[in-house]
Amino acid sequence: MSTATHKLLKGATGDWEMVIGMEIHAQVTSNSKLFSGASTTFGGEPNSHVSLVDAAMPGMLPVINEECVRQAVRTGLGLNAKINLRSVFDRKNYFYPDSPQGYQISQYKSPVVGEGEVLVELDGGRSVTVGIERLHLEQDAGKLLHDQSSSLSFVDLNRCGVALMEIVSKPDIRDAEQAKAYVTKLRSILRYLGTCDGDMEKGSLRADVNVSVRKPDGPLGTRCEIKNMNSINFIGQAIEYEARRQIEILEDGGEIDQETRLYDPNKGETRSMRSKEEAHDYRYFPDPDLLPLEFSQQFVDELKAKLPELPDQKKTRFVADFGLSAYDASVLVAERESAVFYETVLDKLASRARDGKVAANWVINELFGRLNKEGRDITGSPVNAEQLAAIIDLIGEGTISGKIAKDLFEIVWQEGGDPRALVESRGMKQVTDLSAIEKVVDDIIAANPDKAAQVKDKPQSLGWFVGQVMKASGGKANPQSVNDLLKSKLGI
């Protein structure tokens, strides 16, 4: 792990360090399930997307979905991980009502993807590298519904058999901030790759969080697993609570029980769910119905050659090609749709106005600021890339000022329309006629003789005059023309 500073928790006996590892369950983007042809569409009527294989009917045999294998390999490549050309599917045995087979087909000792890493950026220009232990394919379980009856639980098997990638990190995460940033970065990579939509509200991305505490750089403590987290903010809250809970127990002379816990966001606390199982409790053994999964290096190389540009690569290019700061580039590449929007704005700009920094400022400050204020994402923006490019072009060619541009942006946001046509129809063009501006300048100088006399001694006070002229002209005067006229008239 890199040496980024991390948060220590203060206890009665001194500082404590958190040690965090995560198991991310990412639903594979695929039209059908891992071992059957049943649909993976979200939101169908209960038990409407269930094949005989999913329902574990006698004599039904699983058949591997090649697209799911491709997606797992592509994800491994995106995580800079080792791709294992031979892997094995195992049966993980446990009984639960939403798993009709009585076992889960997963991978244990021989996963499809081995060790990799994710570079995670933190506030203040810091970063941390989180190691990936493995990525394996497995079936999802069904869903139990407990709120349909006061005396019965119902089972919906629509999700049963859906392909999951379980991405297991090494215990390299040291505080809640790093954990949240790790999940955010991992979700971004998956979305760029198109291997998982990352929709946590629909359960497409879920996290099991393992938390332990120790004295700084001391031996590892006993960990507890917080199960099925589907919110990045809740992950941070759960980690903070669980770490402090363990510290209190240890400082009181107690011991931590290794267990699985749930987080209650309403109470802001974790609670015990069950004692933590070990691998031997599941009685893993190779699935007798599935041959080992084998593919060639050529298969991997072909997938690698077709990978899209990923966030870290795109950030490096934005800094090098467009002169952006590392921070601005990070903001723009955080989501694939945002990066596409920014590059589309640049493509639509006239060559004379193609300034990467100016476009980035408008996308980040004006557009993203307004989207965040209204709780929208980039895909629902009322101002599209072509309209924003037109506004920036109008500034670049001197047709409108920066102030008018913000007014124009507001009109387009509220009403839509072609920015150029709006400038024409609403008389928003910038005034560049020196004779028209000169009268305004003369009037303001005449009305403020004392300030005019002081300008030679205090040149910075010229800004006050510029502001007055711009105000008097309704923001339509060309700022550079105003500056030049004032300097000439005031003798500076």
C-alpha positions in Angstrom: 0.0 0.0 0.0 1.2 3.6 -0.6 2.1 5.8 2.3 -0.8 8.2 2.2 -1.7 9.5 5.6 -4.8 8.0 7.2 -7.1 8.7 10.1 -6.3 7.3 13.5 -9.1 7.0 16.1 -8.3 8.2 19.6 -9.2 5.9 22.5 -8.7 6.1 26.3 -5.4 4.1 25.9 -4.1 6.0 22.9 -4.5 5.9 19.1 -6.0 3.0 17.2 -5.7 2.1 13.5 -8.4 0.7 11.3 -7.7 -2.2 9.0 -10.3 -2.6 6.3 -10.8 -5.1 3.5 -13.8 -5.2 1.1 -15.6 -7.8 -0.9 -17.5 -6.1 -3.7 -20.3 -8.1 -5.4 -20.9 -6.6 -8.9 -23.7 -7.9 -11.1 -22.3 -8.7 -14.5 -23.8 -6.8 -17.4 -25.3 -9.7 -19.4 -28.8 -10.4 -20.9 -28.9 -13.9 -19.3 -27.8 -15.5 -16.1 -24.5 -17.2 -15.4 -25.7 -20.8 -16.0 -29.1 -20.4 -17.7 -30.8 -18.5 -20.4 -33.3 -16.7 -18.1 -33.5 -12.9 -18.3 -31.6 -10.6 -16.0 -33.9 -7.7 -16.5 -34.6 -5.8 -13.2 -38.1 -5.3 -11.9 -40.0 -8.2 -13.4 -43.0 -9.8 -11.7 -41.8 -12.2 -8.9 -40.5 -15.5 -10.2 -41.1 -14.5 -13.9 -37.4 -14.8 -14.8 -36.7 -18.3 -13.5 -35.6 -21.2 -15.7 -35.7 -24.9 -14.6 -31.9 -24.6 -13.9 -32.5 -21.7 -11.6 -35.2 -23.5 -9.7 -32.9 -26.6 -9.4 -35.3 -29.0 -11.0 -34.0 -32.6 -11.1 -31.8 -33.4 -14.0 -31.1 -29.8 -14.9 -27.5 -29.0 -15.7 -25.7 -25.6 -15.7 -24.1 -24.3 -18.9 -21.6 -21.5 -18.6 -22.5 -18.1 -20.2 -19.5 -17.1 -22.3 -20.4 -13.4 -22.2 -20.1 -13.4 -18.4 -16.6 -14.9 -18.7 -15.6 -12.2 -21.1 -16.9 -9.5 -18.8 -15.0 -11.0 -15.8 -11.7 -11.1 -17.9 -12.3 -7.5 -19.1 -12.8 -6.4 -15.5 -9.6 -8.2 -14.4 -7.7 -6.4 -17.2 -9.1 -3.1 -16.0 -7.9 -3.8 -12.5 -4.3 -4.5 -13.8 -4.8 -8.1 -12.5 -3.4 -11.5 -13.5 -5.8 -13.5 -15.7 -5.8 -17.2 -14.9 -6.2 -19.2 -18.1 -7.6 -22.1 -16.1 -10.1 -21.7 -13.2 -12.5 -24.0 -11.5 -16.1 -23.7 -10.3 -16.9 -25.0 -6.8 -20.0 -25.7 -4.9 -20.3 -23.6 -1.7 -22.7 -25.6 0.4 -25.2 -23.9 2.7 -29.0 -24.1 3.1 -31.1 -21.0 2.8 -34.6 -20.7 1.4 -33.7 -18.3 -1.4 -31.1 -20.8 -2.8 -33.1 -23.8 -4.2 -30.0 -25.8 -5.0 -28.9 -25.9 -1.4 -25.5 -24.7 -2.6 -24.0 -21.8 -4.6 -21.8 -22.3 -7.6 -18.8 -20.1 -7.0 -15.0 -20.2 -7.3 -12.7 -20.9 -4.3 -9.1 -21.9 -4.8 -8.8 -21.3 -8.5 -10.6 -18.0 -9.5 -10.7 -16.6 -13.0 -8.8 -13.4 -12.0 -5.9 -13.2 -9.6 -4.0 -10.3 -7.9 -4.4 -6.7 -9.2 -4.6 -3.2 -7.9 -6.6 0.0 -7.9 -5.1 3.5 -7.5 -7.5 5.5 -5.3 -7.3 9.3 -5.2 -8.1 11.2 -2.0 -8.6 14.8 -1.1 -5.5 17.1 -1.0 -3.8 15.3 -3.9 -3.1 12.2 -1.8 -3.5 8.7 -3.2 -3.5 5.1 -2.0 -3.0 1.9 -3.9 -5.4 -0.9 -2.8 -4.4 -4.4 -3.7 -6.9 -6.8 -5.3 -6.7 -10.3 -4.0 -8.9 -12.0 -6.5 -12.0 -11.7 -8.7 -14.3 -14.8 -9.1 -17.6 -15.5 -10.7 -20.5 -16.8 -8.8 -24.3 -17.1 -8.8 -26.5 -14.6 -6.9 -29.2 -15.9 -4.6 -32.9 -15.1 -4.7 -34.7 -12.7 -2.5 -36.8 -13.3 0.6 -39.8 -10.9 1.1 -40.8 -10.6 4.8 -43.2 -7.7 4.5 -46.0 -9.4 2.4 -47.5 -11.4 5.3 -47.4 -11.3 9.1 -46.8 -15.1 9.3 -45.0 -16.1 6.1 -42.0 -15.2 4.1 -42.1 -15.2 0.3 -39.3 -16.2 -2.1 -38.6 -14.3 -5.4 -36.1 -16.3 -7.5 -35.8 -13.7 -10.3 -32.3 -12.8 -9.1 -31.3 -16.4 -8.4 -28.5 -17.4 -10.8 -27.6 -13.9 -11.9 -23.9 -13.6 -12.5 -21.8 -11.8 -9.9 -18.2 -10.8 -9.9 -16.9 -10.9 -6.3 -13.9 -8.5 -6.2 -11.9 -9.1 -3.0 -9.5 -6.5 -1.8 -6.5 -6.9 0.3 -6.7 -5.4 3.8 -5.0 -2.2 2.6 -7.7 0.3 3.5 -7.0 2.3 6.6 -10.0 4.6 7.2 -13.6 5.4 6.1 -12.5 8.0 3.6 -10.3 5.6 1.8 -13.0 2.9 1.8 -15.6 5.3 0.2 -13.1 6.5 -2.4 -12.1 2.9 -3.2 -15.7 1.9 -3.9 -16.3 5.0 -5.9 -13.2 4.4 -8.1 -14.0 0.7 -8.5 -17.6 1.5 -9.6 -16.2 4.1 -12.1 -13.9 1.5 -13.6 -16.7 -1.0 -13.9 -18.9 1.5 -15.6 -16.2 2.6 -18.1 -15.7 -1.1 -19.0 -19.4 -1.7 -19.2 -19.1 -4.8 -17.1 -21.5 -3.6 -14.3 -23.9 -0.7 -14.2 -22.9 0.1 -10.6 -26.5 0.9 -9.6 -26.4 0.4 -5.8 -30.1 1.2 -5.4 -31.0 -1.8 -7.5 -28.5 -4.0 -5.8 -26.2 -4.2 -8.9 -23.2 -3.3 -6.6 -23.1 -4.4 -3.0 -20.2 -4.4 -0.5 -19.3 -6.6 2.4 -16.9 -4.7 4.6 -14.4 -6.4 7.0 -13.3 -4.1 9.8 -10.7 -4.7 12.6 -8.7 -2.3 14.8 -5.2 -2.5 16.2 -2.6 -0.3 17.7 -0.7 1.5 14.9 1.4 -1.0 13.0 0.6 -3.7 15.6 -0.6 -7.2 14.8 -3.9 -7.6 13.0 -7.0 -7.7 15.2 -10.1 -9.9 14.9 -12.3 -8.7 12.1 -16.1 -8.4 11.8 -17.9 -8.4 8.5 -20.6 -5.8 7.8 -22.9 -7.4 5.2 -24.7 -6.2 2.1 -23.9 -2.5 2.1 -25.5 -0.7 -0.8 -24.6 3.0 -0.2 -21.2 4.6 -0.2 -22.2 7.0 2.5 -23.5 4.2 4.7 -20.3 2.3 4.2 -18.3 5.2 5.7 -20.8 5.5 8.6 -20.8 1.8 9.3 -16.9 1.6 9.4 -16.7 4.6 11.8 -19.3 3.0 14.2 -17.9 -0.5 14.0 -14.3 0.6 14.6 -15.3 2.6 17.7 -17.4 -0.3 19.0 -14.4 -2.6 18.8 -12.1 -0.1 20.5 -14.5 0.3 23.4 -14.7 -3.5 23.9 -10.9 -3.9 23.7 -10.2 -1.0 26.1 -12.7 -2.4 28.6 -10.6 -5.7 28.5 -13.0 -7.6 26.3 -12.4 -9.6 23.1 -13.9 -9.2 19.7 -16.0 -12.0 18.4 -15.5 -12.8 14.7 -19.0 -12.4 13.3 -21.2 -11.1 10.6 -23.0 -7.8 11.3 -25.6 -5.6 9.7 -25.7 -1.8 9.6 -28.9 0.0 10.6 -28.8 3.4 8.9 -31.8 4.6 11.0 -29.9 4.0 14.2 -26.5 4.6 12.8 -25.2 1.3 14.3 -24.2 -2.2 13.5 -25.8 -5.2 15.1 -24.9 -8.9 15.2 -26.4 -11.1 12.5 -24.5 -14.5 13.0 -21.2 -15.9 13.9 -18.7 -15.6 11.0 -18.4 -18.7 8.9 -15.0 -20.1 7.8 -14.3 -21.6 4.5 -14.5 -25.2 5.9 -18.0 -24.5 7.1 -19.1 -24.4 3.5 -17.6 -27.7 2.5 -16.3 -26.5 -0.8 -15.7 -29.0 -3.6 -15.4 -28.8 -7.4 -18.7 -28.7 -9.1 -19.1 -32.1 -10.8 -21.4 -30.7 -13.5 -18.9 -28.1 -14.8 -15.6 -28.7 -16.4 -12.6 -26.4 -15.4 -12.9 -23.1 -17.3 -10.0 -22.9 -19.8 -9.2 -20.3 -22.4 -6.2 -19.1 -24.4 -3.9 -16.2 -24.0 -5.1 -15.1 -27.5 -8.6 -14.8 -26.0 -7.3 -12.5 -23.3 -5.1 -10.4 -25.7 -8.0 -9.8 -28.0 -10.2 -8.6 -25.1 -7.4 -6.4 -23.9 -6.9 -4.8 -27.3 -10.5 -3.7 -27.3 -10.6 -2.2 -23.8 -11.9 1.4 -23.7 -9.8 4.2 -22.3 -10.1 3.9 -18.5 -10.3 6.8 -15.9 -6.6 7.0 -15.0 -5.6 6.9 -18.7 -8.2 9.5 -19.6 -7.1 11.8 -16.7 -3.4 11.6 -17.9 -4.5 12.6 -21.4 -6.7 15.4 -20.3 -3.8 16.9 -18.3 -1.3 16.5 -21.1 -3.5 17.4 -24.1 -5.9 20.1 -22.7 -3.7 21.6 -20.0 -6.1 20.8 -17.2 -5.1 20.6 -13.5 -5.0 17.1 -12.0 -8.0 18.0 -9.9 -10.2 19.3 -12.8 -9.2 16.2 -14.8 -10.2 13.9 -11.9 -13.6 15.6 -11.6 -14.3 15.2 -15.4 -13.2 11.6 -15.6 -15.0 10.4 -12.4 -18.0 9.2 -14.5 -17.7 8.1 -18.1 -20.7 10.2 -19.1 -19.1 13.4 -17.7 -15.9 12.7 -19.6 -17.8 12.1 -22.8 -19.8 15.3 -22.3 -16.6 17.4 -21.9 -15.0 15.9 -25.0 -18.1 16.5 -27.0 -18.1 20.2 -25.9 -14.5 20.4 -27.1 -15.4 18.8 -30.4 -18.2 21.2 -31.1 -16.2 24.3 -30.4 -14.9 26.4 -33.2 -11.1 25.9 -33.5 -10.4 29.5 -32.4 -12.2 28.9 -29.1 -11.0 25.4 -28.4 -9.5 26.0 -25.0 -9.6 23.0 -22.8 -9.4 25.0 -19.5 -12.2 27.3 -20.5 -14.4 24.4 -21.5 -13.5 22.6 -18.3 -14.4 25.6 -16.2 -17.9 25.8 -17.8 -18.6 22.1 -17.5 -17.4 21.8 -13.9 -18.4 25.1 -12.3 -21.5 26.2 -14.2 -23.0 22.9 -15.5 -22.0 20.4 -12.7 -22.7 23.1 -10.1 -26.2 23.5 -11.3 -26.8 19.8 -11.7 -25.7 19.1 -8.2 -27.9 21.9 -6.9 -30.9 20.3 -8.5 -30.0 16.7 -7.7 -29.6 15.7 -11.4 -26.9 13.8 -13.2 -25.2 14.6 -16.5 -27.6 12.3 -18.5 -30.5 14.5 -17.4 -28.9 17.9 -18.1 -31.3 20.4 -19.7 -28.2 22.0 -21.4 -26.5 19.6 -23.9 -22.9 19.6 -25.1 -23.7 21.4 -28.4 -25.6 24.2 -26.6 -22.8 24.7 -24.0 -20.2 24.8 -26.8 -22.2 27.5 -28.6 -22.2 29.6 -25.5 -18.4 29.3 -25.1 -18.0 30.1 -28.8 -20.1 33.3 -28.4 -17.7 34.4 -25.6 -14.6 33.5 -27.6 -15.7 35.5 -30.6 -16.6 38.5 -28.5 -20.3 38.4 -29.3 -21.3 38.2 -25.6 -19.4 38.8 -22.3 -18.9 36.3 -19.5 -21.7 37.9 -17.5 -24.1 37.7 -20.5 -23.0 34.1 -21.0 -24.2 33.2 -17.6 -27.6 34.8 -18.2 -27.7 33.0 -21.5 -26.9 29.7 -19.8 -29.8 30.3 -17.4 -32.2 30.9 -20.3 -31.1 27.7 -22.2 -31.4 25.8 -18.9 -34.9 26.9 -18.3 -36.3 27.2 -21.9 -33.9 25.4 -24.2 -33.2 26.7 -27.7 -30.3 27.6 -29.9 -27.9 30.0 -28.0 -27.0 32.0 -31.1 -30.7 32.5 -32.0 -31.5 33.6 -28.5 -28.7 36.2 -28.5 -30.1 37.6 -31.7 -33.8 37.6 -30.7 -33.2 39.0 -27.2 -30.7 41.6 -28.1 -28.0 40.2 -25.9 -25.0 41.0 -28.1 -22.0 42.7 -26.5 -21.6 46.4 -27.4 -18.2 46.9 -29.1 -19.0 50.3 -30.7 -16.6 52.6 -28.9 -18.8 55.7 -29.5 -21.7 54.0 -27.7 -19.5 53.0 -24.8 -17.7 56.3 -24.7 -20.7 58.3 -23.6 -21.3 55.9 -20.7 -17.6 56.2 -19.7 -17.7 60.0 -19.9 -20.9 60.2 -17.8 -19.4 58.1 -15.0 -16.1 60.0 -14.9 -18.0 63.3 -14.8 -20.2 62.0 -11.9 -17.2 60.9 -9.8 -14.4 63.5 -10.2 -12.8 62.7 -6.8 -12.4 59.0 -7.7 -11.1 60.0 -11.2 -8.5 62.2 -9.6 -7.3 59.3 -7.4 -6.9 56.7 -10.1 -3.3 57.8 -11.1 -2.1 57.3 -7.5 -4.2 54.1 -7.1 -4.4 52.3 -10.5 -6.2 49.4 -8.9 -9.3 51.6 -8.4 -9.8 51.4 -12.2 -11.7 48.3 -11.5 -14.4 50.3 -9.7 -15.0 52.4 -12.9 -15.0 49.2 -15.0 -17.7 47.8 -12.8 -19.8 51.0 -13.0 -19.6 51.1 -16.8 -20.6 47.4 -17.1 -23.5 47.9 -14.7 -24.7 51.0 -16.6 -24.5 49.1 -19.9 -26.4 46.1 -18.5 -23.3 43.9 -18.9 -23.3 44.4 -22.7 -20.2 46.6 -23.0 -17.0 44.8 -24.1 -14.8 44.7 -20.9 -11.6 45.1 -22.9 -12.9 48.2 -24.7 -14.1 49.6 -21.4 -10.6 49.1 -19.9 -8.9 50.8 -22.9 -11.3 53.8 -22.9 -11.0 54.4 -19.2 -7.2 54.2 -19.3 -7.1 56.7 -22.1 -9.6 59.1 -20.5 -8.0 58.9 -17.0 -4.5 59.1 -18.3 -3.1 55.9 -16.9 
